[in-house]
Amino acid sequence: MKTIFIILTAILLSCEQEKNEHKSLSEIANEMNALCPKMLDDATRWDKVRASGNSLELTFTLVDMDKDSTDTEGLTKELKSFIKNTLAKGFSMHKTQIDLIYIKENNIVFHYVYLDKRKNVLSDIIIKPEEYAE
């Protein structure tokens, strides 16, 4: 779970801007992709970020997991709850950051994809604005 917090922090920090200018979602994704691929801990690799429309997709690989031996429903439930809570806390802690306001006002959807060591999808989580907005 610390890994997800690190990624969410990276998103929040990459969104900071001077004055009243905003980065596009594509620019945010490009900046984040400059950090990828990156091992976040012994089990999690951050692979890529993609912007599409009003969606920011983050892809990770859980390098030791295999879909056939993983409770994917349990994993998804645990991850989604943690991501939603972390996003909500991130926004409540950073209300004055201009691009966070931009993300909220433009209804950005966060899409998290977790792959196993064979690139099979373990978890596909979509967090809509109403799930992280206050």
ROSE-4610 file (N, C-alpha, C; in Angstrom, 1 decimal, always signed):
// ROSE-4610
residu = [M/M/M/K/K/K/T/T/T/I/I/I/F/F/F/I/I/I/I/I/I/L/L/L/T/T/T/A/A/A/I/I/I/L/L/L/L/L/L/S/S/S/C/C/C/E/E/E/Q/Q/Q/E/E/E/K/K/K/N/N/N/E/E/E/H/H/H/K/K/K/S/S/S/L/L/L/S/S/S/E/E/E/I/I/I/A/A/A/N/N/N/E/E/E/M/M/M/N/N/N/A/A/A/L/L/L/C/C/C/P/P/P/K/K/K/M/M/M/L/L/L/D/D/D/D/D/D/A/A/A/T/T/T/R/R/R/W/W/W/D/D/D/K/K/K/V/V/V/R/R/R/A/A/A/S/S/S/G/G/G/N/N/N/S/S/S/L/L/L/E/E/E/L/L/L/T/T/T/F/F/F/T/T/T/L/L/L/V/V/V/D/D/D/M/M/M/D/D/D/K/K/K/D/D/D/S/S/S/T/T/T/D/D/D/T/T/T/E/E/E/G/G/G/L/L/L/T/T/T/K/K/K/E/E/E/L/L/L/K/K/K/S/S/S/F/F/F/I/I/I/K/K/K/N/N/N/T/T/T/L/L/L/A/A/A/K/K/K/G/G/G/F/F/F/S/S/S/M/M/M/H/H/H/K/K/K/T/T/T/Q/Q/Q/I/I/I/D/D/D/L/L/L/I/I/I/Y/Y/Y/I/I/I/K/K/K/E/E/E/N/N/N/N/N/N/I/I/I/V/V/V/F/F/F/H/H/H/Y/Y/Y/V/V/V/Y/Y/Y/L/L/L/D/D/D/K/K/K/R/R/R/K/K/K/N/N/N/V/V/V/L/L/L/S/S/S/D/D/D/I/I/I/I/I/I/I/I/I/K/K/K/P/P/P/E/E/E/E/E/E/Y/Y/Y/A/A/A/E/E/E]
num = [1/1/1/2/2/2/3/3/3/4/4/4/5/5/5/6/6/6/7/7/7/8/8/8/9/9/9/10/10/10/11/11/11/12/12/12/13/13/13/14/14/14/15/15/15/16/16/16/17/17/17/18/18/18/19/19/19/20/20/20/21/21/21/22/22/22/23/23/23/24/24/24/25/25/25/26/26/26/27/27/27/28/28/28/29/29/29/30/30/30/31/31/31/32/32/32/33/33/33/34/34/34/35/35/35/36/36/36/37/37/37/38/38/38/39/39/39/40/40/40/41/41/41/42/42/42/43/43/43/44/44/44/45/45/45/46/46/46/47/47/47/48/48/48/49/49/49/50/50/50/51/51/51/52/52/52/53/53/53/54/54/54/55/55/55/56/56/56/57/57/57/58/58/58/59/59/59/60/60/60/61/61/61/62/62/62/63/63/63/64/64/64/65/65/65/66/66/66/67/67/67/68/68/68/69/69/69/70/70/70/71/71/71/72/72/72/73/73/73/74/74/74/75/75/75/76/76/76/77/77/77/78/78/78/79/79/79/80/80/80/81/81/81/82/82/82/83/83/83/84/84/84/85/85/85/86/86/86/87/87/87/88/88/88/89/89/89/90/90/90/91/91/91/92/92/92/93/93/93/94/94/94/95/95/95/96/96/96/97/97/97/98/98/98/99/99/99/100/100/100/101/101/101/102/102/102/103/103/103/104/104/104/105/105/105/106/106/106/107/107/107/108/108/108/109/109/109/110/110/110/111/111/111/112/112/112/113/113/113/114/114/114/115/115/115/116/116/116/117/117/117/118/118/118/119/119/119/120/120/120/121/121/121/122/122/122/123/123/123/124/124/124/125/125/125/126/126/126/127/127/127/128/128/128/129/129/129/130/130/130/131/131/131/132/132/132/133/133/133/134/134/134]
x = [+0.8/+0.0/+0.9/+2.0/+2.9/+3.3/+3.4/+3.7/+2.6/+1.3/+0.3/+0.3/+0.6/+0.8/+1.9/+3.0/+4.1/+3.7/+2.9/+2.5/+1.5/+0.6/-0.4/+0.3/+1.3/+2.1/+2.8/+3.3/+4.0/+3.0/+1.8/+0.7/+0.4/+0.2/-0.1/+1.0/+2.2/+3.4/+3.6/+3.4/+3.6/+2.5/+1.5/+0.4/+0.6/+1.6/+1.8/+2.2/+1.8/+2.1/+2.3/+3.0/+3.2/+2.0/+1.7/+0.6/-0.7/-1.4/-2.7/-2.6/-1.5/-1.4/-1.6/-2.1/-2.3/-1.6/-1.0/-0.5/-1.6/-1.5/-2.5/-2.3/-3.3/-3.2/-2.1/-1.9/-0.8/+0.5/+0.7/+2.0/+2.3/+1.2/+1.4/+1.8/+1.2/+1.5/+2.9/+3.3/+4.7/+5.7/+5.5/+6.4/+6.5/+5.4/+5.4/+6.1/+5.9/+6.5/+8.0/+8.5/+10.0/+10.6/+9.8/+10.2/+10.1/+9.4/+9.1/+10.0/+10.2/+9.7/+10.6/+10.0/+10.7/+10.2/+11.1/+10.8/+10.5/+9.3/+8.8/+9.1/+9.1/+9.5/+9.9/+10.1/+10.6/+9.5/+8.3/+7.2/+6.5/+6.7/+5.9/+6.8/+6.5/+7.1/+6.1/+6.4/+5.5/+6.0/+5.1/+5.4/+5.2/+4.0/+3.8/+2.5/+2.4/+1.2/+0.7/-0.6/-1.2/-2.3/-2.4/-3.6/-4.4/-5.7/-6.7/-8.0/-8.3/-9.5/-9.3/-10.3/-10.2/-9.8/-9.0/-8.6/-7.1/-6.6/-5.1/-5.0/-4.3/-4.2/-2.8/-2.6/-1.4/-1.3/-0.2/+0.0/+1.2/+0.9/+1.9/+2.0/+3.2/+3.3/+3.7/+3.0/+3.3/+4.2/+5.5/+6.4/+6.5/+6.0/+6.0/+4.7/+3.7/+2.3/+2.0/+1.1/+0.6/-0.9/-1.6/-3.0/-3.7/-3.1/-3.8/-3.8/-2.8/-2.8/-3.1/-3.8/-4.1/-5.6/-6.1/-7.5/-7.7/-8.0/-8.0/-9.2/-10.3/-11.4/-11.0/-10.3/-9.9/-8.8/-7.9/-6.9/-7.5/-8.4/-9.0/-9.8/-10.5/-11.3/-10.4/-9.3/-8.4/-7.7/-7.2/-6.5/-7.5/-8.7/-9.6/-10.0/-10.2/-10.5/-9.3/-8.1/-6.9/-6.7/-6.9/-6.6/-7.7/-8.9/-10.0/-9.7/-9.4/-9.1/-7.8/-6.8/-5.6/-5.8/-6.6/-6.9/-7.7/-8.7/-9.5/-8.7/-7.8/-6.9/-6.0/-5.4/-4.5/-5.2/-6.4/-7.1/-7.5/-7.8/-8.2/-6.9/-5.8/-4.5/-4.0/-4.3/-3.7/-4.7/-5.7/-6.8/-6.4/-5.2/-4.8/-3.9/-3.5/-2.7/-3.6/-3.2/-4.0/-4.3/-3.4/-3.7/-4.5/-4.5/-5.4/-6.8/-7.0/-8.3/-8.7/-7.8/-8.0/-8.5/-7.8/-8.1/-9.6/-9.9/-11.2/-12.3/-12.0/-13.0/-13.2/-12.2/-12.3/-12.7/-13.1/-13.6/-12.6/-11.4/-10.4/-10.7/-10.7/-10.9/-9.5/-9.2/-8.0/-8.3/-7.4/-7.5/-6.2/-6.3/-5.1/-5.2/-4.2/-4.1/-2.9/-3.2/-2.1/-2.0/-0.8/-0.5/+0.3/+0.2/+1.1/+2.4/+3.2/+4.6/+4.5/+3.4/+3.2/+2.4/+2.2/+1.5/+0.0/-0.6/-2.0/-2.6/-3.8/-4.4/-4.9/-4.3/-4.8/-5.9/-5.8/-6.8/-6.9/-8.1/-8.4/-9.3/-8.8/-9.6/-9.8/-11.1/-11.4/-12.0/-11.4/-11.8/-12.4/-13.7/-14.4/-14.3/-14.5/-14.4/-15.2/-16.4/-17.3/-16.8/-15.9/-15.3/-14.2/-13.6/-12.4/-12.7/-13.8/-14.1/-14.8/-14.6/-15.3/-16.7]
y = [-1.2/+0.0/+1.3/+1.2/+2.3/+2.7/+1.7/+1.9/+2.8/+2.5/+3.3/+4.7/+4.9/+6.3/+7.0/+6.3/+7.0/+7.4/+6.6/+7.0/+8.1/+8.1/+9.1/+10.4/+10.4/+11.5/+12.1/+11.2/+11.6/+12.3/+11.8/+12.4/+13.8/+13.9/+15.2/+16.2/+15.8/+16.7/+17.1/+16.2/+16.5/+17.5/+17.6/+18.5/+20.0/+20.2/+21.6/+22.5/+23.8/+24.7/+26.1/+26.9/+28.3/+29.1/+30.2/+31.1/+30.4/+30.8/+30.2/+29.3/+28.8/+28.0/+26.5/+25.7/+24.3/+23.5/+22.4/+21.4/+20.6/+20.1/+19.2/+17.9/+17.0/+15.7/+14.9/+15.2/+14.5/+15.0/+16.2/+16.7/+16.0/+15.9/+15.2/+13.8/+13.1/+11.7/+11.6/+12.5/+12.5/+12.7/+13.6/+13.8/+12.5/+11.9/+10.7/+9.6/+9.5/+8.4/+8.5/+9.7/+9.9/+9.1/+8.8/+8.0/+6.5/+6.1/+4.7/+4.1/+2.7/+1.9/+2.0/+1.8/+2.0/+0.9/+0.3/-0.6/+0.3/+0.1/+0.9/+0.2/-1.1/-1.9/-3.3/-4.3/-5.6/-6.3/-5.9/-6.6/-5.8/-4.5/-3.6/-2.8/-2.9/-2.1/-1.1/+0.1/+1.1/+1.1/+0.8/+0.6/+1.8/+2.4/+3.5/+4.3/+5.5/+6.3/+6.8/+6.8/+7.2/+8.1/+9.2/+10.1/+9.9/+9.8/+9.7/+10.4/+11.4/+12.2/+12.8/+12.5/+12.9/+11.8/+10.9/+9.7/+9.6/+9.3/+9.1/+7.6/+6.8/+5.4/+5.1/+4.4/+4.0/+2.5/+2.0/+0.6/+0.1/-0.9/-1.5/-3.0/-3.6/-5.0/-5.5/-6.5/-7.1/-8.3/-8.1/-9.0/-10.4/-10.6/-12.0/-12.7/-12.0/-12.5/-13.3/-14.3/-15.0/-15.0/-14.7/-14.5/-15.8/-17.0/-18.3/-18.5/-17.9/-18.2/-17.0/-16.0/-14.8/-14.6/-14.2/-13.8/-12.4/-12.4/-11.1/-10.2/-10.8/-10.0/-9.4/-10.1/-9.6/-8.5/-8.7/-7.8/-6.5/-6.6/-5.4/-4.6/-5.3/-4.6/-3.9/-4.5/-3.9/-2.7/-2.8/-1.7/-0.5/-0.8/+0.2/+1.1/+0.4/+1.1/+2.0/+1.5/+2.3/+3.4/+3.2/+4.3/+5.4/+5.1/+6.1/+6.9/+6.2/+7.0/+7.9/+7.4/+8.1/+9.3/+9.2/+10.3/+11.3/+10.9/+11.9/+12.6/+11.9/+12.6/+13.5/+13.1/+14.0/+15.3/+15.2/+16.4/+17.3/+16.7/+17.5/+18.1/+17.6/+18.1/+19.2/+19.2/+20.1/+20.9/+21.4/+22.2/+23.4/+24.0/+25.2/+25.0/+23.8/+23.5/+23.6/+24.5/+24.9/+23.7/+22.8/+21.7/+20.6/+20.5/+19.6/+20.1/+21.4/+22.0/+21.7/+21.8/+21.6/+20.1/+19.2/+17.8/+17.5/+18.1/+18.0/+18.6/+19.8/+20.6/+20.0/+19.2/+18.6/+17.2/+16.7/+15.3/+14.3/+14.4/+13.4/+12.0/+11.0/+9.6/+9.0/+8.3/+7.6/+6.1/+5.5/+4.2/+3.4/+2.5/+1.7/+0.3/-0.1/-1.5/-2.2/-3.3/-4.1/-5.4/-5.7/-6.9/-7.9/-9.2/-10.2/-10.3/-11.2/-11.4/-11.8/-12.3/-12.8/-11.8/-10.6/-9.5/-9.8/-10.7/-10.9/-9.9/-9.3/-8.3/-9.0/-8.5/-8.9/-8.1/-6.8/-5.8/-4.6/-4.2/-3.1/-2.2/-1.1/-0.3/+1.1/+1.6/+2.9/+3.7/+4.8/+5.7/+7.0/+7.1/+8.3/+9.5/+10.7/+11.9/+11.9/+11.4/+11.4/+10.5/+9.6/+8.7/+9.3/+10.4/+11.0/+12.4/+13.0/+14.4/+14.5/+15.6/+15.9/+16.3]
z = [+0.0/+0.0/+0.0/+0.6/+0.6/-0.9/-1.7/-3.1/-3.8/-3.5/-4.1/-3.6/-2.3/-1.8/-2.5/-2.8/-3.5/-4.8/-5.6/-6.9/-6.8/-5.9/-5.8/-5.4/-4.6/-4.2/-5.5/-6.3/-7.5/-8.5/-8.5/-9.4/-8.8/-7.5/-6.9/-7.1/-6.9/-7.0/-8.5/-9.4/-10.8/-11.3/-10.5/-10.9/-10.5/-9.7/-9.2/-10.4/-10.3/-11.4/-10.7/-11.4/-11.0/-11.6/-11.0/-11.4/-11.7/-12.7/-13.0/-14.2/-14.6/-15.8/-15.4/-16.3/-16.0/-17.0/-16.6/-17.5/-18.1/-19.3/-19.8/-19.2/-19.3/-18.7/-19.5/-20.7/-21.5/-21.0/-20.7/-20.1/-18.8/-17.9/-16.6/-16.9/-17.8/-18.1/-18.6/-19.5/-20.0/-19.0/-18.0/-16.9/-16.0/-15.8/-15.0/-15.7/-17.0/-17.8/-17.8/-17.6/-17.6/-16.4/-15.4/-14.2/-14.4/-15.5/-15.7/-16.7/-16.7/-15.6/-14.4/-13.2/-12.0/-11.0/-10.3/-9.2/-8.0/-7.5/-6.3/-5.0/-5.1/-4.0/-4.5/-3.7/-4.2/-5.1/-5.0/-5.7/-6.7/-6.8/-7.7/-8.6/-9.9/-10.9/-11.5/-11.5/-12.2/-13.6/-14.6/-16.0/-16.8/-16.7/-17.6/-17.2/-17.8/-17.5/-18.9/-19.0/-20.3/-20.1/-20.8/-20.7/-22.0/-21.7/-22.8/-22.4/-23.2/-22.9/-21.5/-20.6/-19.2/-18.2/-18.8/-18.0/-17.9/-16.7/-16.5/-16.1/-17.0/-16.7/-16.3/-15.1/-14.6/-14.6/-15.1/-15.2/-14.4/-13.6/-12.7/-12.9/-12.6/-12.6/-11.2/-10.7/-9.5/-9.8/-9.8/-10.4/-9.9/-8.7/-8.1/-8.2/-8.6/-8.6/-9.9/-9.8/-10.9/-10.8/-11.9/-11.8/-11.4/-11.8/-11.4/-9.9/-9.2/-7.8/-6.9/-7.5/-6.8/-6.7/-5.5/-5.3/-5.9/-7.2/-7.9/-7.4/-7.0/-6.5/-5.1/-4.3/-3.0/-3.2/-4.1/-4.4/-4.9/-5.9/-6.4/-5.4/-4.5/-3.5/-2.5/-2.1/-1.2/-1.8/-3.1/-3.8/-4.0/-4.5/-4.8/-3.6/-2.5/-1.2/-0.8/-0.9/-0.5/-1.4/-2.7/-3.7/-3.5/-3.4/-3.1/-1.9/-0.8/+0.4/+0.3/-0.4/-0.6/-1.5/-2.5/-3.4/-2.6/-1.9/-1.1/-0.1/+0.6/+1.5/+0.8/-0.4/-1.1/-1.5/-2.0/-2.4/-1.2/-0.1/+1.1/+1.7/+1.5/+2.0/+1.1/-0.2/-1.1/-1.9/-1.2/-1.8/-2.6/-2.2/-2.9/-4.1/-4.3/-5.5/-6.8/-7.6/-8.8/-9.7/-10.0/-10.9/-10.2/-8.9/-8.2/-8.3/-8.3/-8.5/-9.9/-10.9/-12.3/-12.5/-11.8/-11.9/-11.4/-10.3/-9.7/-10.6/-11.0/-11.8/-13.2/-13.7/-15.0/-15.0/-13.8/-13.7/-14.2/-13.8/-14.2/-13.6/-14.5/-14.0/-13.9/-12.8/-12.6/-12.9/-13.7/-14.1/-13.8/-12.9/-12.4/-13.0/-13.6/-14.2/-13.5/-12.9/-12.3/-13.0/-13.5/-14.2/-13.4/-13.7/-13.0/-13.8/-13.3/-13.9/-15.4/-15.8/-17.2/-18.1/-17.5/-18.2/-18.3/-17.5/-17.4/-16.4/-16.7/-15.9/-14.6/-13.4/-12.1/-11.6/-11.9/-11.4/-12.3/-12.6/-13.4/-12.7/-12.1/-11.2/-11.8/-11.8/-12.3/-11.1/-10.9/-9.8/-10.4/-10.3/-10.9/-10.0/-10.5/-9.7/-8.4/-8.6/-7.4/-6.3/-6.6/-5.6/-4.8/-5.4/-4.7/-4.3/-4.9/-4.6/-3.2/-2.6/-1.3/-1.5]
